[in-house]
Amino acid sequence: MSKRRTIDAFFGSPKPKKPRGEVDVDNATPAGHSTHAAYPFPIPHLPASIGAELLESLPARPGRAIDDQPDLDLLYFEPYVPRSTAQQLFRFLRSSLPFYRVEYDIRRGGISTHIRTPRWTTVFGVDDTSRFAEGGAVVDARTGARVPMTGDGGGHYAKYPPRPIPKCLDDLRRSTEAATGCKFNFCLVNYYASGSDSISFHSDDERFLGPRPAIASFSLGARRDFLMKHKSVPNLADGAADGDDQREAKSLKLPLGSGDMILMRGRTQTNWLHSIPKRSGKDEQDGGRINITFRRAMVKAGSANYYNYNVNTGPVYRWDSVNREMKQWNP
């Protein structure tokens, strides 16, 4: 090799290094993949360091009940997944899942507004009226008959074919069901790329979730504040019945760390709002956060809603570990 080439090699641009602890999905040999016709690409199983054996030993700590305010019923795990494992899981899921930046139009008061979701989203699952057969086909939960996916017979599934929860997330779902005694058939994943990504105050009280739904919400990656506030506090002067909870509701702020999980249940969704606010200044570039929520949709309208607002028909994005950003994925 010439002296010139040696100098060029020495002073050339170094190959970007992955942050310490980053799961090298590109070079690692996966233990297997989840595949389905509705997946844009195969989704790897969990690496050995975060395998099902570890998940079976969870939660890392028992849940702490928070029920000292009107209509509030939380079970708070600090953490559910050990911190070091949670960071690995965050990086693995960010690298392995298909994500979407959903855009849609809404009309309020006769005015149309275009919405661009301020975070990356993805979703998997199907409501209680259906299930996935062994080969991946969607079948009627009661009869086992295949559910049509196209045409008038496709109904709520015609536009967005349901896709099963991949094993890397289903392992965590099964662990969560065992720890909480709740049943879930949907997994929603939000990726907040920085502190500027957020979700405004809302409640998950859609009819398709049934009365008093239970929702398990995991936080992975950067610490973010989880805010909650009561929708309204009735009093007897306003016609509240004797026996109603008359305590004054106070706003709640939980600084969720990586691996923490909150189970929201009972009357919480009916009476409380929650949000993840923006961060600014030195806290804006926080390295990113993933939120996983497990839910149970009771009817087909739930499937249509979740796929519409978390996948829709736009392009697929995947994490680029070299440039460290989401980039549009092309087959």
C-alpha positions in Angstrom: 0.0 0.0 0.0 1.4 3.4 -0.9 2.2 6.1 1.7 -0.5 8.3 0.1 -3.3 5.7 0.5 -2.2 5.0 4.1 -2.5 8.7 5.0 -5.9 8.9 3.3 -7.1 5.9 5.2 -5.9 7.4 8.4 -7.5 10.8 7.9 -10.6 9.5 6.1 -14.1 9.9 7.5 -14.5 7.3 10.3 -17.4 4.9 10.1 -20.2 6.0 12.5 -20.2 4.1 15.7 -23.3 2.8 17.4 -24.0 4.2 20.8 -22.9 2.0 23.7 -25.4 -0.7 24.3 -27.1 -0.3 20.8 -28.5 -3.6 19.5 -26.7 -4.2 16.2 -29.7 -5.6 14.3 -28.0 -5.3 10.9 -25.1 -7.6 11.8 -26.6 -9.8 14.4 -28.1 -13.2 13.4 -31.8 -13.0 14.5 -33.3 -15.9 16.4 -36.1 -15.9 13.9 -38.7 -13.6 12.4 -42.4 -12.9 12.5 -43.9 -12.8 9.0 -47.4 -12.0 7.7 -48.8 -10.8 4.4 -49.7 -7.4 6.0 -46.2 -6.8 7.3 -44.1 -4.6 5.0 -41.0 -6.7 6.0 -40.3 -9.6 8.5 -40.0 -8.5 12.1 -37.2 -10.1 14.1 -37.8 -12.0 17.3 -36.2 -10.6 20.5 -32.4 -11.1 20.8 -31.2 -13.6 23.4 -30.3 -10.8 25.8 -34.0 -9.8 26.0 -35.5 -13.2 25.3 -38.7 -14.7 26.4 -37.0 -16.4 29.4 -36.3 -12.9 30.9 -39.8 -11.6 30.2 -41.2 -14.6 32.0 -39.5 -13.4 35.2 -41.1 -9.9 35.0 -42.3 -7.7 36.5 -39.0 -6.5 38.0 -40.9 -4.9 40.9 -44.5 -5.3 42.1 -47.0 -2.7 41.0 -47.9 0.2 43.3 -51.6 1.2 43.5 -52.5 4.8 42.9 -56.2 5.2 43.8 -56.3 8.1 46.2 -58.2 10.5 44.0 -61.7 10.4 42.6 -62.3 7.8 39.8 -58.5 7.1 39.6 -57.3 3.5 39.5 -53.7 3.0 38.5 -51.2 0.2 39.0 -47.7 1.7 38.6 -44.6 -0.5 38.1 -41.3 1.3 38.7 -40.0 -0.5 36.7 -41.7 -3.4 35.1 -38.7 -4.1 32.8 -35.2 -3.6 34.4 -33.6 -0.3 33.3 -30.7 -1.9 31.4 -32.9 -4.4 29.6 -35.5 -1.6 28.9 -32.8 0.4 27.0 -31.9 -2.6 24.9 -35.6 -3.2 24.2 -36.0 0.4 23.2 -33.2 0.3 20.6 -34.3 -3.1 19.3 -37.9 -2.1 18.7 -36.9 1.2 17.2 -34.7 -0.6 14.7 -37.0 -3.5 14.0 -40.6 -2.2 13.6 -42.3 -0.5 10.7 -43.4 3.0 11.6 -45.7 5.6 10.0 -46.3 9.3 10.1 -50.0 9.4 9.7 -51.8 12.4 8.2 -55.5 12.9 8.0 -58.3 15.5 7.8 -60.9 16.3 10.4 -63.9 18.6 10.2 -65.0 20.7 13.2 -67.7 23.3 13.0 -67.7 23.0 9.2 -64.0 23.7 9.0 -61.5 21.1 7.7 -58.2 20.8 9.4 -55.2 18.7 8.2 -53.5 16.8 11.0 -50.0 15.4 10.9 -49.5 13.1 13.8 -46.7 14.6 16.0 -45.0 11.2 16.6 -44.3 8.0 14.8 -46.8 5.2 15.2 -47.5 1.6 14.4 -50.2 -1.0 15.5 -50.9 -4.7 15.5 -53.8 -6.9 16.5 -57.5 -7.5 15.8 -60.6 -7.1 17.8 -62.5 -9.7 19.8 -64.9 -10.6 16.9 -62.0 -12.2 15.0 -58.7 -14.0 15.5 -55.7 -15.1 13.5 -55.6 -18.6 12.3 -52.3 -20.5 12.3 -51.4 -19.5 8.8 -52.2 -15.8 9.5 -55.7 -15.6 8.0 -58.3 -13.6 9.9 -61.1 -15.8 10.9 -64.4 -15.4 12.8 -63.6 -15.8 16.6 -66.8 -17.9 17.1 -67.2 -20.0 13.9 -63.6 -20.1 12.6 -64.9 -19.1 9.1 -62.5 -16.9 7.1 -63.4 -13.2 7.3 -63.3 -11.5 3.8 -60.8 -8.8 3.5 -62.0 -7.1 0.3 -65.3 -5.8 -1.2 -68.5 -5.2 0.7 -68.0 -8.4 2.7 -64.8 -7.0 4.1 -66.5 -4.4 6.2 -64.2 -2.7 8.6 -61.3 -4.8 7.5 -61.5 -3.9 3.8 -59.3 -0.8 3.9 -56.8 -1.9 6.6 -56.1 -5.7 6.7 -55.3 -6.6 10.4 -51.9 -8.0 11.2 -51.0 -10.1 14.2 -48.8 -8.8 17.1 -45.3 -9.9 16.2 -43.6 -12.3 18.7 -41.2 -9.6 19.9 -44.2 -7.6 21.3 -46.4 -10.6 21.9 -43.9 -12.0 24.5 -44.3 -8.8 26.4 -48.1 -8.9 26.0 -48.3 -12.4 27.6 -46.1 -11.3 30.5 -48.3 -8.2 31.0 -51.5 -10.3 31.0 -50.0 -12.7 33.6 -49.0 -9.8 35.8 -52.2 -7.9 35.6 -54.9 -10.5 35.0 -56.2 -8.4 32.0 -56.6 -9.6 28.4 -55.3 -7.6 25.4 -55.7 -8.0 21.7 -54.1 -4.8 20.4 -50.6 -3.3 20.6 -50.0 0.3 19.7 -46.5 1.7 19.6 -45.6 5.4 19.5 -42.0 6.6 18.9 -41.3 10.1 20.2 -38.1 11.0 18.3 -37.3 14.0 20.5 -38.8 16.2 23.2 -40.7 18.1 20.5 -42.9 15.0 19.7 -45.9 14.9 22.0 -49.5 13.8 22.5 -52.1 16.2 23.8 -54.6 15.6 26.6 -57.0 12.8 25.7 -58.7 9.8 27.2 -59.0 6.3 25.7 -62.7 6.0 26.3 -63.9 4.9 22.9 -67.0 2.7 22.9 -65.2 -0.1 21.1 -63.1 -0.6 24.2 -66.1 -1.4 26.3 -66.9 -0.1 29.8 -64.0 0.5 32.2 -61.2 -0.6 29.9 -57.8 -1.6 31.1 -54.8 -0.2 29.2 -51.2 -1.1 30.0 -48.8 1.6 29.0 -45.0 1.0 28.8 -42.3 3.6 28.6 -38.9 2.9 27.0 -36.0 5.2 26.4 -36.0 8.8 27.5 -37.7 9.9 30.7 -40.9 11.9 29.9 -43.5 13.4 32.1 -46.9 11.7 32.1 -49.6 14.2 33.0 -53.1 13.4 34.2 -56.0 15.6 35.1 -59.6 15.0 36.0 -62.3 15.8 33.4 -64.7 17.3 36.0 -65.5 17.0 39.6 -69.2 16.9 40.3 -70.6 18.2 43.6 -74.0 17.8 45.3 -75.0 21.4 44.2 -74.6 20.3 40.6 -76.8 17.3 41.1 -74.3 14.6 42.1 -75.9 11.7 43.9 -75.3 10.9 47.5 -72.4 8.4 47.7 -70.5 9.9 44.7 -66.8 10.5 45.4 -66.6 14.2 46.5 -62.9 14.5 47.0 -61.1 17.2 45.1 -59.2 15.9 42.2 -55.6 17.2 41.8 -53.5 17.0 38.6 -50.9 14.2 38.6 -47.4 14.1 37.1 -45.5 10.9 36.8 -41.9 11.1 35.5 -41.9 7.8 33.6 -38.5 6.2 33.3 -37.3 3.5 30.9 -39.0 0.3 31.7 -41.9 1.8 33.8 -45.4 0.6 33.2 -48.8 2.1 34.2 -51.9 0.1 34.1 -55.0 2.4 33.8 -58.2 0.6 34.7 -61.6 1.0 36.3 -63.2 4.5 35.8 -59.9 6.1 34.9 -60.5 6.5 31.2 -64.0 7.7 31.7 -63.0 10.5 34.1 -59.4 11.3 33.5 -57.3 12.8 30.7 -53.6 12.1 30.1 -50.8 13.5 27.9 -47.1 13.6 27.1 -46.2 17.3 26.8 -43.4 18.7 24.6 -40.0 19.3 26.0 -37.8 22.3 25.1 -34.4 23.7 25.6 -31.7 21.3 26.7 -34.3 18.6 27.3 -35.6 18.6 23.7 -32.9 16.3 22.2 -33.6 13.5 24.7 -32.6 10.5 22.6 -36.1 9.4 21.9 -38.8 7.4 23.7 -41.1 4.5 22.8 -44.5 4.0 24.3 -46.2 0.6 24.0 -49.8 0.2 25.0 -51.8 -3.0 25.2 -55.5 -2.7 24.8 -58.6 -4.8 24.1 -60.9 -3.8 21.3 -64.3 -5.4 21.5 -65.7 -4.9 18.0 -64.6 -4.4 14.4 -64.9 -0.6 14.7 -61.9 -0.7 17.1 -59.7 -2.4 14.5 -60.7 0.2 11.8 -60.0 3.1 14.2 -56.6 1.9 15.3 -55.3 1.1 11.8 -56.7 4.4 10.4 -55.0 6.6 13.0 -51.8 4.6 13.4 -51.0 3.0 10.0 -53.3 4.5 7.4 -52.2 4.3 3.7 -49.1 6.4 3.8 -45.4 5.3 3.4 -43.6 3.0 5.7 -40.6 4.3 7.7 -37.7 2.4 9.3 -34.9 3.4 11.6 -31.6 4.3 9.9 -29.0 3.4 12.5 -26.2 5.2 10.5 -28.0 8.5 10.1 -29.9 8.0 13.3 -33.3 9.0 12.0 -36.5 7.5 10.5 -36.3 7.1 6.8 -38.8 6.0 4.2 -38.5 2.3 3.6 -38.6 1.0 0.1 -38.9 -2.8 -0.7 
